[in-house]
């Protein structure tokens, strides 16, 4: 049997209400998980738990979705783009500098892994990877996405008709 984890005493829980088919907000409650399943959301989970997480300062909610990600490029401008801006492109540098920073396969793998880590850390559990490079996706890009553990919709893109 899988381990049971309880997030205890969360001041706010955002949950799905099957009766209203919408979200509901629960105050000062517990969320219990067994394996990869939520088994309880409510006021107090009274069964034994293998792990207890203090939820006193937490908002417990469903995972977020990032529906537009170019993960292979995520590290291109770190520490660089933040200091640049173009008055012609609404203070972005996207179109003026990105073409200078073309990735090789090794850097694309590391960038995709870093992107998945950043998303999971910020509460995203699902992403749509829009692989849009000046060349075709590298061999094994789907394996890299699968290994991150984040739910992914792989969406390769085409830049031109060539």
C-alpha positions as CSV (number, residue, x, y, z in Angstrom):
1,X,0.0,0.0,0.0
2,X,1.2,3.5,-0.8
3,X,2.2,6.0,1.9
4,X,-0.4,8.5,3.1
5,X,0.6,12.1,3.4
6,X,-1.6,14.7,5.1
7,X,-1.3,18.5,4.7
8,X,-2.8,19.6,8.0
9,X,-4.4,22.9,9.1
10,X,-4.3,24.7,5.8
11,X,-6.0,28.1,6.3
12,X,-7.2,28.0,2.7
13,X,-8.0,25.1,0.4
14,X,-9.3,25.5,-3.1
15,X,-11.2,22.3,-4.0
16,X,-13.6,21.1,-6.7
17,X,-17.2,20.7,-5.7
18,X,-18.8,17.9,-7.8
19,X,-22.3,19.1,-6.9
20,X,-21.9,22.6,-8.2
21,X,-19.3,21.6,-10.8
22,X,-17.1,24.5,-9.6
23,X,-14.5,25.5,-7.1
24,X,-15.2,25.9,-3.4
25,X,-13.0,27.3,-0.7
26,X,-12.4,25.5,2.5
27,X,-11.1,27.2,5.6
28,X,-8.7,25.5,8.1
29,X,-8.8,22.0,6.7
30,X,-6.7,19.0,5.7
31,X,-5.8,17.4,2.4
32,X,-4.8,13.7,2.4
33,X,-3.0,11.9,-0.4
34,X,-2.2,8.3,-0.9
35,X,0.3,7.6,-3.6
36,X,-0.7,9.9,-6.5
37,X,-4.3,10.2,-5.4
38,X,-6.1,12.8,-3.3
39,X,-8.2,10.7,-0.8
40,X,-9.6,13.4,1.5
41,X,-10.3,17.2,1.4
42,X,-12.1,18.6,4.4
43,X,-12.1,19.7,8.0
44,X,-10.1,16.9,9.6
45,X,-8.5,13.7,8.3
46,X,-8.5,11.3,11.2
47,X,-6.8,8.2,9.7
48,X,-3.2,7.5,10.4
49,X,-0.7,9.2,8.2
50,X,2.9,8.3,7.2
51,X,3.8,11.9,6.6
52,X,2.3,15.1,8.0
53,X,3.0,18.5,6.4
54,X,2.3,21.6,8.5
55,X,0.0,23.6,6.2
56,X,-0.5,26.5,8.7
57,X,0.9,29.1,6.3
58,X,-0.2,27.4,3.0
59,X,-2.7,27.8,0.3
60,X,-3.5,24.3,-1.0
61,X,-4.8,24.4,-4.5
62,X,-4.8,22.3,-7.8
63,X,-1.7,22.5,-10.0
64,X,-1.4,25.4,-12.4
65,X,-0.9,25.1,-16.1
66,X,1.6,26.8,-18.4
67,X,0.1,26.7,-21.8
68,X,2.8,28.4,-23.7
69,X,6.4,27.4,-23.0
70,X,9.6,27.3,-25.0
71,X,11.5,25.3,-22.4
72,X,14.5,24.7,-24.5
73,X,15.1,28.5,-24.5
74,X,14.4,29.2,-20.8
75,X,17.9,29.8,-19.9
76,X,19.0,31.8,-22.9
77,X,18.5,35.2,-21.5
78,X,18.8,34.6,-17.7
79,X,20.8,37.5,-16.3
80,X,21.0,39.1,-19.7
81,X,17.5,39.9,-21.0
82,X,16.4,41.5,-17.8
83,X,18.7,44.4,-18.4
84,X,17.7,45.0,-22.0
85,X,14.6,46.5,-23.5
86,X,13.4,47.7,-26.9
87,X,11.0,50.7,-27.1
88,X,9.9,49.3,-30.5
89,X,8.7,45.9,-29.1
90,X,6.9,46.9,-25.9
91,X,10.1,46.8,-23.8
92,X,11.0,43.3,-24.8
93,X,14.1,41.9,-26.3
94,X,12.6,38.8,-27.8
95,X,13.0,39.5,-31.5
96,X,16.2,41.4,-31.4
97,X,18.5,39.1,-29.5
98,X,17.0,35.5,-29.3
99,X,18.3,34.6,-32.7
100,X,21.8,35.3,-31.4
101,X,21.4,32.6,-28.8
102,X,20.7,29.4,-30.7
103,X,20.9,26.3,-28.6
104,X,22.8,23.1,-29.3
105,X,21.2,19.8,-28.2
106,X,23.1,19.6,-24.9
107,X,22.0,23.1,-23.8
108,X,18.5,22.5,-25.0
109,X,18.3,19.4,-22.7
110,X,19.6,21.3,-19.7
111,X,17.2,24.2,-20.5
112,X,14.2,22.0,-20.7
113,X,15.1,20.3,-17.4
114,X,15.5,23.7,-15.7
115,X,12.2,24.9,-17.1
116,X,10.4,21.9,-15.7
117,X,12.0,22.5,-12.3
118,X,11.0,26.1,-12.3
119,X,7.4,25.3,-13.2
120,X,7.1,22.6,-10.6
121,X,8.6,24.9,-8.0
122,X,6.0,27.6,-8.8
123,X,3.0,25.2,-8.7
124,X,2.7,24.3,-12.3
125,X,2.0,20.6,-12.9
126,X,1.2,20.8,-16.6
127,X,2.9,22.5,-19.5
128,X,2.5,22.8,-23.2
129,X,6.0,22.8,-24.7
130,X,6.0,24.7,-28.0
131,X,9.3,23.5,-29.6
132,X,10.0,26.3,-32.1
133,X,13.7,26.3,-33.1
134,X,15.5,27.4,-36.2
135,X,16.0,23.7,-36.8
136,X,14.0,20.5,-36.0
137,X,13.7,19.3,-32.4
138,X,16.7,17.3,-31.3
139,X,16.6,13.6,-31.2
140,X,15.1,12.4,-27.9
141,X,13.4,15.7,-26.9
142,X,10.2,13.8,-26.0
143,X,12.2,11.5,-23.7
144,X,13.7,14.5,-22.0
145,X,10.2,15.9,-21.4
146,X,8.9,12.6,-20.1
147,X,11.8,12.2,-17.7
148,X,11.0,15.5,-16.0
149,X,7.8,14.1,-14.5
150,X,5.7,17.1,-15.3
151,X,2.5,16.5,-17.4
152,X,3.4,17.7,-20.9
153,X,1.7,18.4,-24.1
154,X,4.4,18.4,-26.8
155,X,3.6,20.8,-29.6
156,X,6.4,21.1,-32.2
157,X,6.1,24.2,-34.3
158,X,7.1,25.1,-37.9
159,X,8.8,28.4,-38.6
160,X,8.5,28.4,-42.4
161,X,7.6,26.2,-45.3
162,X,11.3,25.3,-46.0
